Amino acid sequence: MTKTPDITFVCCVEFGGLELQTVRMVQSLRQYGGKFAAAPIIAVTPRFGPPLSKDTLQVFDELGVTYLRPQIKTNYPWFKFLNKPLALVAAEEHITSEAVAWLDSDLLIVDEPDKLELAESEDFLGFPVECKEMGTSGLGDPYEPLWQEFCRLLDINIADLPWVITAETNEQVRLYFNGGIFVYRRSTRFAETYLNICLQLLDSRLGTNAEGYNVGLKEMSSIGFAVIKMKLRWRSLPYSHDYVMLSATHNQWYKEELLREAKIIHYHDSMWPAFWPTFLECLYKTHLEVAQWLEQLGPISVRSSIQWRIVSKLLKSIRTRSEQAYNRSCLSK
């Protein structure tokens, strides 16, 4: 038998769509993860919200998932991406493995992700963004001034950010990781630094009017900033370990040969009913066994009690207003 690597997987889970995605991600890891299939998994609900369903908790129990609900208080309960570093910090209290891997809930493991093991000479594995998005290509880029401000705040020389090439669009940008999947050495205490940098950027109220900007940049850029700040030895994960599929870019980006090579698919909205037939058709051409398994499960569709849907909708409305107020305060500085 192949020995299970010394690694623990961590994810965030909340009531609603994220809950169903988390269940499916965990199921796919257990079924198609190869030597990683039996690794410990910890699912965390860091902030207040409706409870998970009994069905979800039963699946967690059957698949050996440790579920934590610390409900950590922060100044930014509206910022959903803060759940990631919060979940990792909370989970580390229960982790004994040397390696810790973060997995977004909208990931589908379709084959053994063999590149997720840390070598002795490595502290961090991450996947640079697939397109430039809110990254910066250097002087003249509309996002460069904001990245410079971030670096000044964090006492980082922006020149110390190495150049990377985006996986899908082949653009050169300063180091900018996709936050959907990464692995780090637990002894580095990376999660603590990642959280602290994210909070520093949020507290700074720095912002920009550059097209496409949203506050999510403050979390995602924190990953690379933490790697550089801590002088971690890092390696890029290949596109096969975070292959992107979503309805908005399917006609532009989809390549069957790349999907065929994929070990992990970052499917975004691809398993919701509207895009489900297209997604399933693509998988039937590239990952037959996985497609057959998914067809039995059907598309993701939220079904829950009316009372918790009302609570969830109310919380979302409150958090949206809080985020909008925060963004106004940033751009008015």
Secondary structure, 3 states (H helix, E strand, C coil): CCCCCCEEEEEECCCCHHHHHHHHHHHHHHHHCHHHCCCCEEEECCCCCCCCCHHHHHHHHHCCEEEECCCCCCCCCCCHHHHHHHHHHHHHCCCCCCEEEEECCCEEECCCCHHHCCCCCCCEEEEECCCCCCCCCCCCCCCHHHHHHHHHHHCCCHHHCCEEECCCCCCEEECCEEEEEEEEEHHHCHHHHHHHHHHHHHHHCCCCCCCCCCCHHHHHHHHHHHHHHCCCCEEECCHHHCEECCHHHHHHHCCHHHHHHCCEEECCCCCCCCCHHHHHHHHHHHCHHHHHHHHHHCCCCCCCCHHHHHHHHHHHHHHHHHHHHHHHHHHCC
